[in-house]
Amino acid sequence: MGYPMEQRHEMRRLARAVDRVCQMILCEDLPEIDIEIAKNRVREMAEELFPDRMDLFEMIYESRWNRLAQQFRKPQEKSWQ
């Protein structure tokens, strides 16, 4: 037994969107705001597709994005410092 075909398709679509954000994080030249916009779009997609699983989304994907950002992005300089 597995997930219905349409749900599997949506899961793959979400996984591709998450992977795109991961690639964006790894690209040092990409502005942080572009990454945040992409992350928000993926969050909205996940909430639309799987509204009862957002806790799982945050635990898996948000932590992955944060870990990648810590490892591969330079700390942003604050203009007020």
C-alpha positions, 0 to 999 in steps of 0.5 A: 500500500502506498500513497495515491498517485496524485499525492506522490506527484505532489510530494515529488513537486514539493521535494523539487522545490525544496531542493531548488531552495537548497541550491539557492542557499549554496549559491553565495552570489544570490541575495538573501532576499531571493532565498527568503522569497523562495522559502516562503513560496515553498512553505505556502506550497507545503501548507496548501498541499499538506496543511496538517503536516507543517510541523514535520515540514518545519522540523525537516526542511527548515532545519536543513535550510538553516544548517546549509545557511550556517555551513555555506553562506557568509554571515550578512553584515549589518548596515547599522553596525 
